[in-house]
Amino acid sequence: MQSLSIVIPAYNEAATIYLILDKVMSVSLIGGLSKEVLVVDDHSSDGTIEAVDQYINEKGNGQIRLLKHPRNFGKGAAIHTGIAEATGDFVIIQDADLEYDPEEYNLLLKPMLSGVADVVYGSRFLGGNAHRILFFWHSIGNKFLTFLSNMATNLNLTDMETCYKLFRRDVIQSLKLRERRFGFEPEVTARISKLPGIRIYEVGISYYGRTFEEGKKIGWRDGFRAIYCILRYNFFR
């Protein structure tokens, strides 16, 4: 039986982690896929570890593993840890907040299970799915970074910065990723684009963004880091 590894980087998400785990666990995957859930705690200080442990004991059904960092390394580092530990045939990244809907895993899995894709991105800018209206400059920033990344990679993505990226496990585990914080997205896109014969697809997804008051962590410094990563991993490898 094929399986999907779901990597959830978490840092101070005690308030919502059980909600996203409920959503992940309730999804019925197409193709009869089973689930492996890897929660990677990046040294939280708010009770996230205790919340995940309690959830595992009550509802884990042997499908959830909690991995712990000894100190705060960054979101990218947490994703690296989850990818390295994944054993499923496919790997998807899931944020610990409620901005992305796990019910849409199947949208990304369709081209993968059809045998036409090696990587599938979930685009917040494609299709007619629900999108919360939030920050103008964030949307401009996302589109600019995607445009810059596309120029460097010669891809035509609409949402390079999306969380939802689905990979064949052998593909993603073959990469030597370096970025430990929010540079993961441009780095992995650059490295994926250089693989011979790689087949990348995009599907439209919904997006339930949150405000900074609700816990959003990414800021303008991360935008500059993304530009640096686009240049570094495409032109100065």
Secondary structure, 3 states (H helix, E strand, C coil): CCEEEEEEEECCCCCCHHHHHHHHHHCCCHHHCEEEEEEEECCCCCCHHHHHHHHHHHHCCCCEEEEECCCCCCHHHHHHHHHHHCCCCEEEECCCCCCCCHHHHHHHHHHHHCCCCCEEEEECCCCCCCECCCCHHHHHHHHHHHHHHHHHHCCCCCCCCCCCEEEEHHHHHCCCCCCCCCCHHHHHHHHHHCCCCCCEEEEECCECCCCCCCCCCCCHHHHHHHHHHHHHHHHCC
